[in-house]
Amino acid sequence: MDKLLVKGNKRINGRMRNQTSKNAVLAMLAASILTDKEVIIRQCPKITDVDNMAKILVELGCKVKWEGDSLVIDCSSAHRHEIPHSLAKELRSSIFMLGPILGRFHKAKVAYPGGCDIGIRPIDLHIKGFKALNIDIDESGDTICCDGKDIKGNIIHLDFPSVGATENIMMAAVFAEGTTVIKNAAKEPEIADLQNFINAMGGKISGAGSSTIEIEGVKKLGSVDYTPISDRIVAGTYLIAAAITGGSIEVENCHPEHIYSLITKLRETTCKVEYFNDKIYLTAPKTLQSIHKIETMPFPGFPTDLQAQILALMTVTNGTSLIVENIFETRYKHVAELLKMGAKITVKDRMAIVRGVPKLYGANVYAYDLRGGAALVMAGLAADGLTQINGIHHIDRGYEDLAGTLQSLGADIKRIT
């Protein structure tokens, strides 16, 4: 397995162009099954989650090919409604395929999804929403079988604003008879992007980005040529990389309003953060101040996908910080690895108390999930000595050439086999 070797105490300085959003692209790849016309997704990140979703489409009978940095998808010959067990276990986002497969074939079968082990991601909200659309569900063992031959629009209230459930119900309802209304919908920017993508194919969805989304059923969708939004989590990760090393960075291809919660927190550390149009600029001080409290929440609150990275940042601040993880109950696996590097962190239930230390030290650590892996890279950048990060296949799921980009910004980092 590949590893990353990071030699710390090198400031991150320079400019970089942000990649398009992993979470937006994965939902769009799933939605591609809804049309038998050509779909082109521009500036698509070359990451393993995208590769695995493309493999699922191929298994369903679709044709997928790269043309430069664009993915071209032809689902006209799609004929299978079952997602292979092996692929579903590799990718949590495979659950997104249920809705569009139901829309296309009126039936679907998928194993419970795998991916990062960051806690229980119950799919009961997906199932409850499908049942409200008059879809019959059979959960036998580790497989979900859906019969949607009589799918009909309905009003659906989500008990929690789940991104996955919101998007899955949206896609399942595209061809449903009548109108579907999702109440207490998630508001993440990627949901609005999925709405725009489907509407560009001829769908009739409105309200995404608010707590109420309305889907008017249509008979058919056409072709689309689309560029997804930028990845707010990747942008945030590089901003934190500059902050933790006392450097400065310009991140291009951003939507500052999508990570304003992070910008606010970085300013609390006394980093200077400015933004203009699609660029964010950060300059770090010599000494970072701790943040009293960081609490993950659904958008527009602080994103759970940046919790690990900002926790790493707090380990080298002046003072004590409290981090509260409200979304996933086991998302502190990076803490044990940071302790090996000299961090002072105490975890109790969903809370982490982080006492800043003057310096971290290089160590041999393991990435147990995507964002935790990114956090260990951040810590390695700031540490004395050499940090070896194992398990980087998790990092490959969401970051396109993280090592190469950091090298271009002045980091001493290399990938070894």
N, C-alpha and C positions, 0 to 999 in steps of 0.2 A: 504494500500500500504506500502511496506517496505521502510525503511529509513536508512541512514547511519549517525552514530554519530561519529564525529572526535574530539578528544581532541588534540590540537596542541602542538607545541614546543617539539616534539620528532623527533630526527634525524633519517633519513632513512639510515640504514647501513646493508650491507650484500650482498648476491648474490641471484639471481633468474634466472629461466629458462623462456625464452620468449615463448609465444604461437605461433602457426602457424597463418598465415594471414587470417583474416576474409574476406577481399575483394577477396583474391585468392580462398578461399574455396567456397564462394557464387557463383562465376563464374563457378567453376568446378561442383558444384551441378547442376547448370543449364545445363551445357554441357553434363551431364550424360544422359540426355534424348535422346542424339544423337545416343546412342548405345543400342542394346538389350542384350548386354553381361554384366557381373558383373563388377561393379566399386567399388574399395576400396580406400577411402581417409584416410590416416594415420594421427595420432596426431591432429585430428579435434577438434577445440575449442568448448566447450559446452557452447554456448551463444545463446540468443534467436533469433538472426537473422538466425543462422544455423537451429534452430528448426523450424522456420517459413518457410524457404526454403524447408526443408524436408517435411513439411505438404503440401506444394504445389505439390511436387513430388507425394506424396501419393494420393492427390486428382486427379492427372493425371493418376493414375492407377499403379504407381511404388511401389516397396517394399523397405523400408528403415529401417535399424536396426543398433543399436550400438553394436559393439563388442569391449569392453574396450574403448580405445580412438579412435577407427576407425569407420568410417561410411561405411556401406556396402549397395550399391544401386543396385537394379535389376529393370531395366526399360523395360524388355521384354514384360510385360503385359500392358504397357502404352497404353491408348486408348482415352483419352480426350485431346482436344486441347484448352480448355478454363480454364483460371485461375480464381478461385472463387473471387468474388468482395471483400469479407471480408478479405481474405489473402493478396490480392494485396494491400489493403489499409494499411496493417500492415508493409509492407516491400518494400522499394524503389527498392531493387535489384530484385523484381519480374519482372521488365521490361527486365532483362536479359533473362527471359524465352522465350520471343518472338522469338529471333533468332533460338535457338535450337528446339522449337516446330515447327517452320516453316520448319526447316530442316527435322524433323522427319515426320510431318503430312502434310506439304505443306499448312497448314492453322493454324491460331492462333487467339485467342481472349483474351484480358486482359483489366482490368480496369486501369485507370491511377494510378500509384503507389503512396503509402504513405510513412510513415517513419518519420524521423526527419524533423521538420519544420525549415530549415536553408536557405530557399530562393527558388526561382523558378529554378527547374532543367528541362529546356525545353528538350523534347524528339524529337524536330524537326530534330536534327542531325541523330537520329535513323531512323526516318520516311524517311528522304531524302535518307539515305543510302539504306534502303529497296526498295524504289521506283527505285533506280538505278539498283537494282538486279532484276527488272521486277516483283516486288511484288505489287499487288493492295492493297491499304490502304483505309479503311473506318473509319473515326473518327466520331462517333455518340455519342453525350452527353459526358459521362465520360468513354466510352469504345472504344478500338482500335481493329478493325477487319482486319486481313491480309489474303490475298489469294496468296499463293506462288506456285501455280501449275506449273507455267512456269518460275521458278527462273533461272536466268542466271548470270554468272560472268560478272563483269564490272570494270572499273576504277572509284573509288569514292574518291573525295577530301572533307575532313572534314573542315568546316569553322573554327572550334576550335578543338584542340586535346582532345576530350572528351573520358574519360576512358570507360564509359558505352557504348557509340556509337561504339567505336573501337571494344570492345569485342562482342557486339551484332552482328555487321556486320560480324566479324570473324566467329561466330558460325552459322549464317544464310547461309554463303557462303561455309561451309564445304562440302555440297552435291550439290552445284550449278554446273551447266554445265559450263565447261571452267575454266578460271582463274579470280580471283578477286584481285584487287590491291587497298589498302587503302592508300591514300596520306594524309600527315599531321596527321598521326595516333598518339595517345597518346603513351608515352614511359614508363609508370609506370612499375615497376618490376612485378606486378601481371599480366600484359598482357603477358609478356614473359613466366610466369609460366603457364598461360592458354594455350599458344601455345605448350609448352612442354607436357602438360597434354593431349591435343588433339592428338598431334603427337605420343605420347606413345600408343594411341588407333589405330593408323594407318592413321591419318590425314597428310596433306601435307601443312604445314604453315611455312613460313620463314619471317624473318625480324622483328619480335616482339622485342620491345626495341629500335627500330629505328623509324624514321618518315614514313617509307614505309614498309607495310606488304603485303605479297603476299600469297594468298590462292588458291591452286590448288584443284579443286573439286574431291572428291573421291566417290565411290559407297557405301561404308560401313565402319563402325568402329567396333573395337573389344573391348576386356576387358582391364582393366588397374588397377594397384596397385601403388598408388602414394602418396608421402609425399609433401605437399605444402611448399612454402617458409615461413620464419618467418614473424611475423607482425611488420613492421617497426614503425607503429604508437603506438602500445602498448609498444615497446621497448623505443621509445622516451618519452612516458608518464612517465615511471619509472625513466628514466634519469633525467627528470625535477623534479620528486618527490624528488630525492636525492639532486638536486641542490637547490630547494626552502627551504629545511630544513637544509642546511649546512652539509649534510651527504656525504656518499660515497657508491658506488654500483658497482657491477659486474653483467652485464646482459649477459647471455649466450643464444646461439641460435639466433644470429643476423647476418645481412649482413650490416656491417658498411657503405659500399658504397651506400646502399639504403637510409640512413639518414645522409649523409655527410653534407647536408645543415644545419641540426640541430646541428651536432657536431661543425661545424664552428661557429654557433651563440652561443652555450654554451661556447666555448672557449673565445668569446668576453666578456662574463660575468666574465672572469678570472677563470672559472672552469677548472680543469685539466682533459682532456679527452684523453684517449688512447684506441687503439683497436688492437687486434691480433686475426687472424683467425675469429672465430665466436663469439668473446667476446668483449664487450665494457666496459671500466672502467672509472668511473667519481669520482672525488673528488672535493667537493665544497669549496670555500674560506669562510672566516668569513663574508666578505662583497661582495655582488654581484654588478658588474657594469652594468649599463643599456646598452642596444643595441640601437645604433642610429636609425636604421631602419630595420624592418622585413617586407618583402613583399611576400605574398603567390603567387605561380606560379605553373604551371604544372611541373611534374617531368622533370629534376632533381632539379627544384627550391624548395623553402621552401613549405612543404605540408600544404594545407588548414586544414587538419585534426589534425595538431599540433598547429594551430594558437591560439585556446582558452587556451591550456595548457601553451604556452610560454607567452601569455598575462598575465596569472596569475603570472608567474614567474617575469615578469617585474614590477608587483605592489610592490615588496619588494626590488627592486634594488636601487642603489645609482645613481639617475639621471632621465632623461626623455627619453622615447622611442616612436617611431612612428611605428604603425602597419598598414599595408595596406592590406585589404582583396580583392583580385582580382577575386576569383572564385565564391563565394556565397554572394549575396548582403544583406542578413539579418543574417549574422553569428556572431552577437554580442549580442545575448540574455543573455549570461552569464555576460555581463558588469553590468547590473542593479543589479544582485545578488552580484557581487564583491563589488559594491558600498556600499551595506549593511554591508560589512565587513571592511569598512574604506579605500578601494582603492580610488585612485584619477585618474579617467579616463574620458576623453572627447571624444565622438564619433561624427563624422561628415561624413555623407555618408559612404564611404568604409574605412575611416581612424579612427584610435583610437590613441589618445595621452595619454600615460600612465606616470604619475609622481610617481616615487617610494616613498613609505612611510616607516618609520622605522618598523612598525608593523601592521599586520591585526588583526581583532578581530572576535571571533566566532559569528555566527548569524544563523538564520533560513532561509535557502535558497532553491531554487527550480531549478532542472535540466530540461531545456527545450529541450535538445538534447544530443546526445551521448558524443561528445567531450566537450561541455560546461559543462556537468556533471562531466567529468574527471577533468576539470579545477577547479571546485568548491572543489573537493576533494583535489587537490594540494594546493589550498588556505587554506583549513581547516587544513592541515598538518602543515602549517607555522603560523597559527593564535593563538593568546592568547585566552584561553577559549574553549568553546564547540561549534562546528558547526554541525547543523542538516541539512542534504541534503535530500530533498524530490524529488520524480519523478525519482528514481534510476532505474526504468525499462528501461529508456533510456541507462543508463550505462551498464546494463545487455546485451544490444544488441551487445556489442563489446569487453567487458572485462570479461574473465573467472575468477570469484572469486577475484575481485579487492581488496576487504576488507581483505580476507584471505592472499593474497600475501603481502599486505602492513603490516599486522600484523606480518608476518614472518620476515619482514625487520625492525621491531621495532616501527611501528606506533601504536598509541592508537586509534583504529577504530573498530567499531562493527556495524553489521547489526541488525536492530530491526524490528519487525512486528507491 
